[in-house]
Amino acid sequence: MHDIILDFIRRYLDEWGYGPSHRDIQFGCGISSTSMVAKYLDELEASEDITRTPGVARSIRIKGEQT
């Protein structure tokens, strides 16, 4: 699932220029709830695949990629 989410985030950033919301990821990746999205994003951040700015909506960035 992590690869699916990373691919979705990458495509979303390319298309819109800013990070997707939890709900965007939920629907775009077929995940059952936004709480599961939050869990996956926490895991991706812990493994340093993504970065997020606390308190800033749509601040998801893929580590090592510039947008």
mmCIF file as Biopython writes it, N, C-alpha, C and O atoms, coordinates in Angstrom:
data_model
#
loop_
_atom_site.group_PDB
_atom_site.id
_atom_site.type_symbol
_atom_site.label_atom_id
_atom_site.label_alt_id
_atom_site.label_comp_id
_atom_site.label_asym_id
_atom_site.label_entity_id
_atom_site.label_seq_id
_atom_site.pdbx_PDB_ins_code
_atom_site.Cartn_x
_atom_site.Cartn_y
_atom_site.Cartn_z
_atom_site.occupancy
_atom_site.B_iso_or_equiv
_atom_site.auth_seq_id
_atom_site.auth_asym_id
_atom_site.pdbx_PDB_model_num
ATOM 1   N N  . MET A ? 1  ? 0.827   -1.200 0.000   1.0 0.0 1  A 1 
ATOM 2   C CA . MET A ? 1  ? 0.000   0.000  0.000   1.0 0.0 1  A 1 
ATOM 3   C C  . MET A ? 1  ? 0.872   1.266  0.000   1.0 0.0 1  A 1 
ATOM 4   O O  . MET A ? 1  ? 0.501   2.289  -0.575  1.0 0.0 1  A 1 
ATOM 5   N N  . HIS A ? 2  ? 2.026   1.176  0.649   1.0 0.0 2  A 1 
ATOM 6   C CA . HIS A ? 2  ? 2.893   2.358  0.708   1.0 0.0 2  A 1 
ATOM 7   C C  . HIS A ? 2  ? 3.297   2.836  -0.687  1.0 0.0 2  A 1 
ATOM 8   O O  . HIS A ? 2  ? 3.301   4.037  -0.957  1.0 0.0 2  A 1 
ATOM 9   N N  . ASP A ? 3  ? 3.633   1.905  -1.564  1.0 0.0 3  A 1 
ATOM 10  C CA . ASP A ? 3  ? 4.028   2.285  -2.928  1.0 0.0 3  A 1 
ATOM 11  C C  . ASP A ? 3  ? 2.867   2.923  -3.682  1.0 0.0 3  A 1 
ATOM 12  O O  . ASP A ? 3  ? 3.065   3.861  -4.454  1.0 0.0 3  A 1 
ATOM 13  N N  . ILE A ? 4  ? 1.669   2.421  -3.462  1.0 0.0 4  A 1 
ATOM 14  C CA . ILE A ? 4  ? 0.480   2.980  -4.118  1.0 0.0 4  A 1 
ATOM 15  C C  . ILE A ? 4  ? 0.260   4.412  -3.656  1.0 0.0 4  A 1 
ATOM 16  O O  . ILE A ? 4  ? -0.031  5.294  -4.464  1.0 0.0 4  A 1 
ATOM 17  N N  . ILE A ? 5  ? 0.400   4.641  -2.360  1.0 0.0 5  A 1 
ATOM 18  C CA . ILE A ? 5  ? 0.206   5.988  -1.812  1.0 0.0 5  A 1 
ATOM 19  C C  . ILE A ? 5  ? 1.293   6.928  -2.319  1.0 0.0 5  A 1 
ATOM 20  O O  . ILE A ? 5  ? 0.995   8.053  -2.718  1.0 0.0 5  A 1 
ATOM 21  N N  . LEU A ? 6  ? 2.549   6.485  -2.310  1.0 0.0 6  A 1 
ATOM 22  C CA . LEU A ? 6  ? 3.640   7.332  -2.815  1.0 0.0 6  A 1 
ATOM 23  C C  . LEU A ? 6  ? 3.425   7.701  -4.277  1.0 0.0 6  A 1 
ATOM 24  O O  . LEU A ? 6  ? 3.646   8.846  -4.672  1.0 0.0 6  A 1 
ATOM 25  N N  . ASP A ? 7  ? 2.999   6.742  -5.072  1.0 0.0 7  A 1 
ATOM 26  C CA . ASP A ? 7  ? 2.731   7.018  -6.479  1.0 0.0 7  A 1 
ATOM 27  C C  . ASP A ? 7  ? 1.594   8.019  -6.628  1.0 0.0 7  A 1 
ATOM 28  O O  . ASP A ? 7  ? 1.665   8.922  -7.461  1.0 0.0 7  A 1 
ATOM 29  N N  . PHE A ? 8  ? 0.545   7.863  -5.824  1.0 0.0 8  A 1 
ATOM 30  C CA . PHE A ? 8  ? -0.577  8.799  -5.878  1.0 0.0 8  A 1 
ATOM 31  C C  . PHE A ? 8  ? -0.118  10.210 -5.500  1.0 0.0 8  A 1 
ATOM 32  O O  . PHE A ? 8  ? -0.452  11.180 -6.181  1.0 0.0 8  A 1 
ATOM 33  N N  . ILE A ? 9  ? 0.647   10.319 -4.413  1.0 0.0 9  A 1 
ATOM 34  C CA . ILE A ? 9  ? 1.141   11.633 -3.967  1.0 0.0 9  A 1 
ATOM 35  C C  . ILE A ? 9  ? 1.996   12.265 -5.064  1.0 0.0 9  A 1 
ATOM 36  O O  . ILE A ? 9  ? 1.860   13.454 -5.355  1.0 0.0 9  A 1 
ATOM 37  N N  . ARG A ? 10 ? 2.864   11.478 -5.663  1.0 0.0 10 A 1 
ATOM 38  C CA . ARG A ? 10 ? 3.740   11.989 -6.738  1.0 0.0 10 A 1 
ATOM 39  C C  . ARG A ? 10 ? 2.910   12.542 -7.903  1.0 0.0 10 A 1 
ATOM 40  O O  . ARG A ? 10 ? 3.164   13.644 -8.390  1.0 0.0 10 A 1 
ATOM 41  N N  . ARG A ? 11 ? 1.919   11.765 -8.339  1.0 0.0 11 A 1 
ATOM 42  C CA . ARG A ? 11 ? 1.068   12.215 -9.456  1.0 0.0 11 A 1 
ATOM 43  C C  . ARG A ? 11 ? 0.252   13.447 -9.061  1.0 0.0 11 A 1 
ATOM 44  O O  . ARG A ? 11 ? 0.080   14.355 -9.875  1.0 0.0 11 A 1 
ATOM 45  N N  . TYR A ? 12 ? -0.246  13.493 -7.837  1.0 0.0 12 A 1 
ATOM 46  C CA . TYR A ? 12 ? -1.033  14.623 -7.367  1.0 0.0 12 A 1 
ATOM 47  C C  . TYR A ? 12 ? -0.174  15.893 -7.336  1.0 0.0 12 A 1 
ATOM 48  O O  . TYR A ? 12 ? -0.602  16.952 -7.796  1.0 0.0 12 A 1 
ATOM 49  N N  . LEU A ? 13 ? 1.033   15.775 -6.794  1.0 0.0 13 A 1 
ATOM 50  C CA . LEU A ? 13 ? 1.947   16.916 -6.755  1.0 0.0 13 A 1 
ATOM 51  C C  . LEU A ? 13 ? 2.269   17.419 -8.155  1.0 0.0 13 A 1 
ATOM 52  O O  . LEU A ? 13 ? 2.311   18.627 -8.390  1.0 0.0 13 A 1 
ATOM 53  N N  . ASP A ? 14 ? 2.496   16.499 -9.081  1.0 0.0 14 A 1 
ATOM 54  C CA . ASP A ? 14 ? 2.787   16.880 -10.468 1.0 0.0 14 A 1 
ATOM 55  C C  . ASP A ? 14 ? 1.623   17.628 -11.095 1.0 0.0 14 A 1 
ATOM 56  O O  . ASP A ? 14 ? 1.820   18.607 -11.815 1.0 0.0 14 A 1 
ATOM 57  N N  . GLU A ? 15 ? 0.407   17.162 -10.820 1.0 0.0 15 A 1 
ATOM 58  C CA . GLU A ? 15 ? -0.776  17.765 -11.440 1.0 0.0 15 A 1 
ATOM 59  C C  . GLU A ? 15 ? -1.198  19.077 -10.787 1.0 0.0 15 A 1 
ATOM 60  O O  . GLU A ? 15 ? -1.529  20.036 -11.484 1.0 0.0 15 A 1 
ATOM 61  N N  . TRP A ? 16 ? -1.191  19.126 -9.455  1.0 0.0 16 A 1 
ATOM 62  C CA . TRP A ? 16 ? -1.753  20.276 -8.747  1.0 0.0 16 A 1 
ATOM 63  C C  . TRP A ? 16 ? -0.719  21.225 -8.156  1.0 0.0 16 A 1 
ATOM 64  O O  . TRP A ? 16 ? -1.026  22.392 -7.915  1.0 0.0 16 A 1 
ATOM 65  N N  . GLY A ? 17 ? 0.502   20.750 -7.918  1.0 0.0 17 A 1 
ATOM 66  C CA . GLY A ? 17 ? 1.540   21.614 -7.367  1.0 0.0 17 A 1 
ATOM 67  C C  . GLY A ? 17 ? 1.528   21.738 -5.852  1.0 0.0 17 A 1 
ATOM 68  O O  . GLY A ? 17 ? 2.336   22.473 -5.284  1.0 0.0 17 A 1 
ATOM 69  N N  . TYR A ? 18 ? 0.636   21.040 -5.204  1.0 0.0 18 A 1 
ATOM 70  C CA . TYR A ? 18 ? 0.589   20.988 -3.739  1.0 0.0 18 A 1 
ATOM 71  C C  . TYR A ? 18 ? 0.127   19.600 -3.332  1.0 0.0 18 A 1 
ATOM 72  O O  . TYR A ? 18 ? -0.403  18.844 -4.146  1.0 0.0 18 A 1 
ATOM 73  N N  . GLY A ? 19 ? 0.334   19.275 -2.067  1.0 0.0 19 A 1 
ATOM 74  C CA . GLY A ? 19 ? 0.046   17.926 -1.596  1.0 0.0 19 A 1 
ATOM 75  C C  . GLY A ? 19 ? -1.438  17.621 -1.487  1.0 0.0 19 A 1 
ATOM 76  O O  . GLY A ? 19 ? -2.256  18.526 -1.326  1.0 0.0 19 A 1 
ATOM 77  N N  . PRO A ? 20 ? -1.780  16.341 -1.575  1.0 0.0 20 A 1 
ATOM 78  C CA . PRO A ? 20 ? -3.180  15.936 -1.450  1.0 0.0 20 A 1 
ATOM 79  C C  . PRO A ? 20 ? -3.645  15.947 0.000   1.0 0.0 20 A 1 
ATOM 80  O O  . PRO A ? 20 ? -2.844  15.843 0.929   1.0 0.0 20 A 1 
ATOM 81  N N  . SER A ? 21 ? -4.951  16.074 0.173   1.0 0.0 21 A 1 
ATOM 82  C CA . SER A ? 21 ? -5.536  15.962 1.505   1.0 0.0 21 A 1 
ATOM 83  C C  . SER A ? 21 ? -5.670  14.482 1.859   1.0 0.0 21 A 1 
ATOM 84  O O  . SER A ? 21 ? -5.521  13.610 1.003   1.0 0.0 21 A 1 
ATOM 85  N N  . HIS A ? 22 ? -5.948  14.219 3.115   1.0 0.0 22 A 1 
ATOM 86  C CA . HIS A ? 22 ? -6.182  12.831 3.533   1.0 0.0 22 A 1 
ATOM 87  C C  . HIS A ? 22 ? -7.340  12.228 2.736   1.0 0.0 22 A 1 
ATOM 88  O O  . HIS A ? 22 ? -7.276  11.067 2.331   1.0 0.0 22 A 1 
ATOM 89  N N  . ARG A ? 23 ? -8.386  13.001 2.514   1.0 0.0 23 A 1 
ATOM 90  C CA . ARG A ? 23 ? -9.549  12.493 1.777   1.0 0.0 23 A 1 
ATOM 91  C C  . ARG A ? 23 ? -9.190  12.231 0.309   1.0 0.0 23 A 1 
ATOM 92  O O  . ARG A ? 23 ? -9.658  11.254 -0.275  1.0 0.0 23 A 1 
ATOM 93  N N  . ASP A ? 24 ? -8.364  13.095 -0.287  1.0 0.0 24 A 1 
ATOM 94  C CA . ASP A ? 24 ? -7.900  12.852 -1.657  1.0 0.0 24 A 1 
ATOM 95  C C  . ASP A ? 24 ? -7.189  11.498 -1.740  1.0 0.0 24 A 1 
ATOM 96  O O  . ASP A ? 24 ? -7.434  10.712 -2.656  1.0 0.0 24 A 1 
ATOM 97  N N  . ILE A ? 25 ? -6.315  11.242 -0.781  1.0 0.0 25 A 1 
ATOM 98  C CA . ILE A ? 25 ? -5.577  9.984  -0.756  1.0 0.0 25 A 1 
ATOM 99  C C  . ILE A ? 25 ? -6.532  8.814  -0.524  1.0 0.0 25 A 1 
ATOM 100 O O  . ILE A ? 25 ? -6.411  7.769  -1.162  1.0 0.0 25 A 1 
ATOM 101 N N  . GLN A ? 26 ? -7.471  8.996  0.385   1.0 0.0 26 A 1 
ATOM 102 C CA . GLN A ? 26 ? -8.437  7.939  0.667   1.0 0.0 26 A 1 
ATOM 103 C C  . GLN A ? 26 ? -9.158  7.487  -0.599  1.0 0.0 26 A 1 
ATOM 104 O O  . GLN A ? 26 ? -9.189  6.296  -0.911  1.0 0.0 26 A 1 
ATOM 105 N N  . PHE A ? 27 ? -9.733  8.432  -1.320  1.0 0.0 27 A 1 
ATOM 106 C CA . PHE A ? 27 ? -10.483 8.088  -2.518  1.0 0.0 27 A 1 
ATOM 107 C C  . PHE A ? 27 ? -9.571  7.676  -3.670  1.0 0.0 27 A 1 
ATOM 108 O O  . PHE A ? 27 ? -9.891  6.754  -4.420  1.0 0.0 27 A 1 
ATOM 109 N N  . GLY A ? 28 ? -8.442  8.355  -3.809  1.0 0.0 28 A 1 
ATOM 110 C CA . GLY A ? 28 ? -7.528  8.056  -4.905  1.0 0.0 28 A 1 
ATOM 111 C C  . GLY A ? 28 ? -6.855  6.700  -4.802  1.0 0.0 28 A 1 
ATOM 112 O O  . GLY A ? 28 ? -6.463  6.120  -5.814  1.0 0.0 28 A 1 
ATOM 113 N N  . CYS A ? 29 ? -6.719  6.188  -3.576  1.0 0.0 29 A 1 
ATOM 114 C CA . CYS A ? 29 ? -6.038  4.902  -3.370  1.0 0.0 29 A 1 
ATOM 115 C C  . CYS A ? 29 ? -6.990  3.798  -2.915  1.0 0.0 29 A 1 
ATOM 116 O O  . CYS A ? 29 ? -6.560  2.668  -2.686  1.0 0.0 29 A 1 
ATOM 117 N N  . GLY A ? 30 ? -8.271  4.113  -2.783  1.0 0.0 30 A 1 
ATOM 118 C CA . GLY A ? 30 ? -9.243  3.099  -2.374  1.0 0.0 30 A 1 
ATOM 119 C C  . GLY A ? 30 ? -9.077  2.630  -0.942  1.0 0.0 30 A 1 
ATOM 120 O O  . GLY A ? 30 ? -9.263  1.450  -0.645  1.0 0.0 30 A 1 
ATOM 121 N N  . ILE A ? 31 ? -8.728  3.548  -0.056  1.0 0.0 31 A 1 
ATOM 122 C CA . ILE A ? 31 ? -8.538  3.223  1.364   1.0 0.0 31 A 1 
ATOM 123 C C  . ILE A ? 31 ? -9.866  3.447  2.089   1.0 0.0 31 A 1 
ATOM 124 O O  . ILE A ? 31 ? -10.623 4.355  1.746   1.0 0.0 31 A 1 
ATOM 125 N N  . SER A ? 32 ? -10.142 2.616  3.090   1.0 0.0 32 A 1 
ATOM 126 C CA . SER A ? 32 ? -11.453 2.608  3.733   1.0 0.0 32 A 1 
ATOM 127 C C  . SER A ? 32 ? -11.762 3.845  4.572   1.0 0.0 32 A 1 
ATOM 128 O O  . SER A ? 32 ? -12.931 4.209  4.697   1.0 0.0 32 A 1 
ATOM 129 N N  . SER A ? 33 ? -10.759 4.505  5.149   1.0 0.0 33 A 1 
ATOM 130 C CA . SER A ? 33 ? -11.031 5.650  6.018   1.0 0.0 33 A 1 
ATOM 131 C C  . SER A ? 33 ? -9.836  6.602  6.058   1.0 0.0 33 A 1 
ATOM 132 O O  . SER A ? 33 ? -8.710  6.232  5.725   1.0 0.0 33 A 1 
ATOM 133 N N  . THR A ? 34 ? -10.111 7.829  6.472   1.0 0.0 34 A 1 
ATOM 134 C CA . THR A ? 34 ? -9.024  8.797  6.591   1.0 0.0 34 A 1 
ATOM 135 C C  . THR A ? 34 ? -8.102  8.447  7.756   1.0 0.0 34 A 1 
ATOM 136 O O  . THR A ? 34 ? -6.934  8.838  7.750   1.0 0.0 34 A 1 
ATOM 137 N N  . SER A ? 35 ? -8.601  7.719  8.754   1.0 0.0 35 A 1 
ATOM 138 C CA . SER A ? 35 ? -7.723  7.310  9.854   1.0 0.0 35 A 1 
ATOM 139 C C  . SER A ? 35 ? -6.684  6.299  9.364   1.0 0.0 35 A 1 
ATOM 140 O O  . SER A ? 35 ? -5.556  6.289  9.856   1.0 0.0 35 A 1 
ATOM 141 N N  . MET A ? 36 ? -7.048  5.455  8.410   1.0 0.0 36 A 1 
ATOM 142 C CA . MET A ? 36 ? -6.068  4.540  7.818   1.0 0.0 36 A 1 
ATOM 143 C C  . MET A ? 36 ? -5.055  5.317  6.982   1.0 0.0 36 A 1 
ATOM 144 O O  . MET A ? 36 ? -3.871  4.981  6.972   1.0 0.0 36 A 1 
ATOM 145 N N  . VAL A ? 37 ? -5.512  6.351  6.285   1.0 0.0 37 A 1 
ATOM 146 C CA . VAL A ? 37 ? -4.597  7.213  5.534   1.0 0.0 37 A 1 
ATOM 147 C C  . VAL A ? 37 ? -3.584  7.823  6.491   1.0 0.0 37 A 1 
ATOM 148 O O  . VAL A ? 37 ? -2.385  7.818  6.214   1.0 0.0 37 A 1 
ATOM 149 N N  . ALA A ? 38 ? -4.060  8.348  7.618   1.0 0.0 38 A 1 
ATOM 150 C CA . ALA A ? 38 ? -3.167  8.960  8.608   1.0 0.0 38 A 1 
ATOM 151 C C  . ALA A ? 38 ? -2.138  7.947  9.101   1.0 0.0 38 A 1 
ATOM 152 O O  . ALA A ? 38 ? -0.967  8.290  9.265   1.0 0.0 38 A 1 
ATOM 153 N N  . LYS A ? 39 ? -2.558  6.705  9.338   1.0 0.0 39 A 1 
ATOM 154 C CA . LYS A ? 39 ? -1.652  5.652  9.783   1.0 0.0 39 A 1 
ATOM 155 C C  . LYS A ? 39 ? -0.568  5.397  8.730   1.0 0.0 39 A 1 
ATOM 156 O O  . LYS A ? 39 ? 0.618   5.334  9.053   1.0 0.0 39 A 1 
ATOM 157 N N  . TYR A ? 40 ? -0.986  5.253  7.472   1.0 0.0 40 A 1 
ATOM 158 C CA . TYR A ? 40 ? -0.015  5.015  6.406   1.0 0.0 40 A 1 
ATOM 159 C C  . TYR A ? 40 ? 0.940   6.191  6.250   1.0 0.0 40 A 1 
ATOM 160 O O  . TYR A ? 40 ? 2.136   5.987  6.041   1.0 0.0 40 A 1 
ATOM 161 N N  . LEU A ? 41 ? 0.432   7.421  6.348   1.0 0.0 41 A 1 
ATOM 162 C CA . LEU A ? 41 ? 1.297   8.590  6.222   1.0 0.0 41 A 1 
ATOM 163 C C  . LEU A ? 41 ? 2.293   8.664  7.374   1.0 0.0 41 A 1 
ATOM 164 O O  . LEU A ? 41 ? 3.449   9.037  7.174   1.0 0.0 41 A 1 
ATOM 165 N N  . ASP A ? 42 ? 1.846   8.309  8.588   1.0 0.0 42 A 1 
ATOM 166 C CA . ASP A ? 42 ? 2.769   8.264  9.726   1.0 0.0 42 A 1 
ATOM 167 C C  . ASP A ? 42 ? 3.886   7.259  9.469   1.0 0.0 42 A 1 
ATOM 168 O O  . ASP A ? 42 ? 5.050   7.525  9.770   1.0 0.0 42 A 1 
ATOM 169 N N  . GLU A ? 43 ? 3.531   6.108  8.913   1.0 0.0 43 A 1 
ATOM 170 C CA . GLU A ? 43 ? 4.532   5.085  8.600   1.0 0.0 43 A 1 
ATOM 171 C C  . GLU A ? 43 ? 5.503   5.569  7.521   1.0 0.0 43 A 1 
ATOM 172 O O  . GLU A ? 43 ? 6.710   5.346  7.619   1.0 0.0 43 A 1 
ATOM 173 N N  . LEU A ? 44 ? 4.972   6.230  6.495   1.0 0.0 44 A 1 
ATOM 174 C CA . LEU A ? 44 ? 5.835   6.756  5.426   1.0 0.0 44 A 1 
ATOM 175 C C  . LEU A ? 44 ? 6.762   7.842  5.951   1.0 0.0 44 A 1 
ATOM 176 O O  . LEU A ? 44 ? 7.914   7.938  5.528   1.0 0.0 44 A 1 
ATOM 177 N N  . GLU A ? 45 ? 6.265   8.653  6.865   1.0 0.0 45 A 1 
ATOM 178 C CA . GLU A ? 45 ? 7.104   9.693  7.445   1.0 0.0 45 A 1 
ATOM 179 C C  . GLU A ? 45 ? 8.181   9.074  8.355   1.0 0.0 45 A 1 
ATOM 180 O O  . GLU A ? 45 ? 9.327   9.524  8.353   1.0 0.0 45 A 1 
ATOM 181 N N  . ALA A ? 46 ? 7.815   8.059  9.119   1.0 0.0 46 A 1 
ATOM 182 C CA . ALA A ? 46 ? 8.774   7.387  10.005  1.0 0.0 46 A 1 
ATOM 183 C C  . ALA A ? 46 ? 9.890   6.717  9.203   1.0 0.0 46 A 1 
ATOM 184 O O  . ALA A ? 46 ? 11.037  6.668  9.649   1.0 0.0 46 A 1 
ATOM 185 N N  . SER A ? 47 ? 9.552   6.201  8.021   1.0 0.0 47 A 1 
ATOM 186 C CA . SER A ? 47 ? 10.567  5.567  7.175   1.0 0.0 47 A 1 
ATOM 187 C C  . SER A ? 47 ? 11.284  6.583  6.292   1.0 0.0 47 A 1 
ATOM 188 O O  . SER A ? 47 ? 12.112  6.218  5.457   1.0 0.0 47 A 1 
ATOM 189 N N  . GLU A ? 48 ? 10.958  7.864  6.484   1.0 0.0 48 A 1 
ATOM 190 C CA . GLU A ? 48 ? 11.582  8.991  5.786   1.0 0.0 48 A 1 
ATOM 191 C C  . GLU A ? 48 ? 11.349  8.983  4.283   1.0 0.0 48 A 1 
ATOM 192 O O  . GLU A ? 48 ? 12.176  9.481  3.520   1.0 0.0 48 A 1 
ATOM 193 N N  . ASP A ? 49 ? 10.213  8.413  3.852   1.0 0.0 49 A 1 
ATOM 194 C CA . ASP A ? 49 ? 9.829   8.472  2.441   1.0 0.0 49 A 1 
ATOM 195 C C  . ASP A ? 49 ? 9.141   9.787  2.107   1.0 0.0 49 A 1 
ATOM 196 O O  . ASP A ? 49 ? 9.203   10.256 0.970   1.0 0.0 49 A 1 
ATOM 197 N N  . ILE A ? 50 ? 8.476   10.390 3.113   1.0 0.0 50 A 1 
ATOM 198 C CA . ILE A ? 50 ? 7.810   11.679 2.924   1.0 0.0 50 A 1 
ATOM 199 C C  . ILE A ? 50 ? 8.164   12.602 4.075   1.0 0.0 50 A 1 
ATOM 200 O O  . ILE A ? 50 ? 8.650   12.167 5.119   1.0 0.0 50 A 1 
ATOM 201 N N  . THR A ? 51 ? 7.910   13.881 3.861   1.0 0.0 51 A 1 
ATOM 202 C CA . THR A ? 51 ? 8.011   14.867 4.938   1.0 0.0 51 A 1 
ATOM 203 C C  . THR A ? 51 ? 6.699   15.635 4.984   1.0 0.0 51 A 1 
ATOM 204 O O  . THR A ? 51 ? 6.025   15.807 3.969   1.0 0.0 51 A 1 
ATOM 205 N N  . ARG A ? 52 ? 6.352   16.090 6.176   1.0 0.0 52 A 1 
ATOM 206 C CA . ARG A ? 52 ? 5.164   16.922 6.369   1.0 0.0 52 A 1 
ATOM 207 C C  . ARG A ? 52 ? 5.500   18.029 7.353   1.0 0.0 52 A 1 
ATOM 208 O O  . ARG A ? 52 ? 6.355   17.858 8.222   1.0 0.0 52 A 1 
ATOM 209 N N  . THR A ? 53 ? 4.834   19.150 7.216   1.0 0.0 53 A 1 
ATOM 210 C CA . THR A ? 53 ? 5.002   20.248 8.148   1.0 0.0 53 A 1 
ATOM 211 C C  . THR A ? 53 ? 3.833   20.209 9.135   1.0 0.0 53 A 1 
ATOM 212 O O  . THR A ? 53 ? 2.681   20.370 8.732   1.0 0.0 53 A 1 
ATOM 213 N N  . PRO A ? 54 ? 4.119   19.998 10.424  1.0 0.0 54 A 1 
ATOM 214 C CA . PRO A ? 54 ? 3.033   19.920 11.405  1.0 0.0 54 A 1 
ATOM 215 C C  . PRO A ? 54 ? 2.160   21.181 11.388  1.0 0.0 54 A 1 
ATOM 216 O O  . PRO A ? 54 ? 2.668   22.302 11.362  1.0 0.0 54 A 1 
ATOM 217 N N  . GLY A ? 55 ? 0.858   20.977 11.403  1.0 0.0 55 A 1 
ATOM 218 C CA . GLY A ? 55 ? -0.082  22.084 11.455  1.0 0.0 55 A 1 
ATOM 219 C C  . GLY A ? 55 ? -0.350  22.759 10.123  1.0 0.0 55 A 1 
ATOM 220 O O  . GLY A ? 55 ? -1.112  23.725 10.065  1.0 0.0 55 A 1 
ATOM 221 N N  . VAL A ? 56 ? 0.261   22.269 9.046   1.0 0.0 56 A 1 
ATOM 222 C CA . VAL A ? 56 ? 0.073   22.865 7.727   1.0 0.0 56 A 1 
ATOM 223 C C  . VAL A ? 56 ? -0.631  21.854 6.820   1.0 0.0 56 A 1 
ATOM 224 O O  . VAL A ? 56 ? -0.100  20.780 6.538   1.0 0.0 56 A 1 
ATOM 225 N N  . ALA A ? 57 ? -1.820  22.214 6.375   1.0 0.0 57 A 1 
ATOM 226 C CA . ALA A ? 57 ? -2.592  21.332 5.500   1.0 0.0 57 A 1 
ATOM 227 C C  . ALA A ? 57 ? -1.889  21.167 4.157   1.0 0.0 57 A 1 
ATOM 228 O O  . ALA A ? 57 ? -1.260  22.098 3.655   1.0 0.0 57 A 1 
ATOM 229 N N  . ARG A ? 58 ? -2.003  19.980 3.587   1.0 0.0 58 A 1 
ATOM 230 C CA . ARG A ? 58 ? -1.478  19.664 2.249   1.0 0.0 58 A 1 
ATOM 231 C C  . ARG A ? 58 ? 0.021   19.900 2.120   1.0 0.0 58 A 1 
ATOM 232 O O  . ARG A ? 58 ? 0.508   20.306 1.065   1.0 0.0 58 A 1 
ATOM 233 N N  . SER A ? 59 ? 0.750   19.640 3.211   1.0 0.0 59 A 1 
ATOM 234 C CA . SER A ? 59 ? 2.198   19.896 3.206   1.0 0.0 59 A 1 
ATOM 235 C C  . SER A ? 59 ? 3.025   18.650 2.911   1.0 0.0 59 A 1 
ATOM 236 O O  . SER A ? 59 ? 4.236   18.653 3.130   1.0 0.0 59 A 1 
ATOM 237 N N  . ILE A ? 60 ? 2.395   17.589 2.420   1.0 0.0 60 A 1 
ATOM 238 C CA . ILE A ? 60 ? 3.111   16.341 2.135   1.0 0.0 60 A 1 
ATOM 239 C C  . ILE A ? 60 ? 4.079   16.554 0.971   1.0 0.0 60 A 1 
ATOM 240 O O  . ILE A ? 60 ? 3.706   17.087 -0.074  1.0 0.0 60 A 1 
ATOM 241 N N  . ARG A ? 61 ? 5.319   16.131 1.169   1.0 0.0 61 A 1 
ATOM 242 C CA . ARG A ? 61 ? 6.330   16.172 0.125   1.0 0.0 61 A 1 
ATOM 243 C C  . ARG A ? 61 ? 7.054   14.833 0.109   1.0 0.0 61 A 1 
ATOM 244 O O  . ARG A ? 61 ? 7.260   14.232 1.163   1.0 0.0 61 A 1 
ATOM 245 N N  . ILE A ? 62 ? 7.435   14.368 -1.050  1.0 0.0 62 A 1 
ATOM 246 C CA . ILE A ? 62 ? 8.199   13.131 -1.152  1.0 0.0 62 A 1 
ATOM 247 C C  . ILE A ? 62 ? 9.663   13.489 -0.946  1.0 0.0 62 A 1 
ATOM 248 O O  . ILE A ? 62 ? 10.194  14.382 -1.605  1.0 0.0 62 A 1 
ATOM 249 N N  . LYS A ? 63 ? 10.292  12.800 -0.047  1.0 0.0 63 A 1 
ATOM 250 C CA . LYS A ? 63 ? 11.674  13.069 0.313   1.0 0.0 63 A 1 
ATOM 251 C C  . LYS A ? 63 ? 12.577  12.990 -0.901  1.0 0.0 63 A 1 
ATOM 252 O O  . LYS A ? 63 ? 12.525  12.016 -1.651  1.0 0.0 63 A 1 
ATOM 253 N N  . GLY A ? 64 ? 13.400  13.999 -1.102  1.0 0.0 64 A 1 
ATOM 254 C CA . GLY A ? 64 ? 14.345  14.017 -2.208  1.0 0.0 64 A 1 
ATOM 255 C C  . GLY A ? 64 ? 13.797  14.513 -3.514  1.0 0.0 64 A 1 
ATOM 256 O O  . GLY A ? 64 ? 14.538  14.621 -4.492  1.0 0.0 64 A 1 
ATOM 257 N N  . GLU A ? 65 ? 12.504  14.821 -3.562  1.0 0.0 65 A 1 
ATOM 258 C CA . GLU A ? 65 ? 11.905  15.361 -4.788  1.0 0.0 65 A 1 
ATOM 259 C C  . GLU A ? 65 ? 11.480  16.796 -4.546  1.0 0.0 65 A 1 
ATOM 260 O O  . GLU A ? 65 ? 10.964  17.137 -3.482  1.0 0.0 65 A 1 
ATOM 261 N N  . GLN A ? 66 ? 11.699  17.613 -5.529  1.0 0.0 66 A 1 
ATOM 262 C CA . GLN A ? 66 ? 11.345  19.017 -5.415  1.0 0.0 66 A 1 
ATOM 263 C C  . GLN A ? 66 ? 10.062  19.291 -6.188  1.0 0.0 66 A 1 
ATOM 264 O O  . GLN A ? 66 ? 9.882   18.807 -7.306  1.0 0.0 66 A 1 
ATOM 265 N N  . THR A ? 67 ? 9.166   20.079 -5.577  1.0 0.0 67 A 1 
ATOM 266 C CA . THR A ? 67 ? 7.917   20.443 -6.254  1.0 0.0 67 A 1 
ATOM 267 C C  . THR A ? 67 ? 7.754   21.928 -6.295  1.0 0.0 67 A 1 
ATOM 268 O O  . THR A ? 67 ? 6.761   22.426 -6.827  1.0 0.0 67 A 1 
#
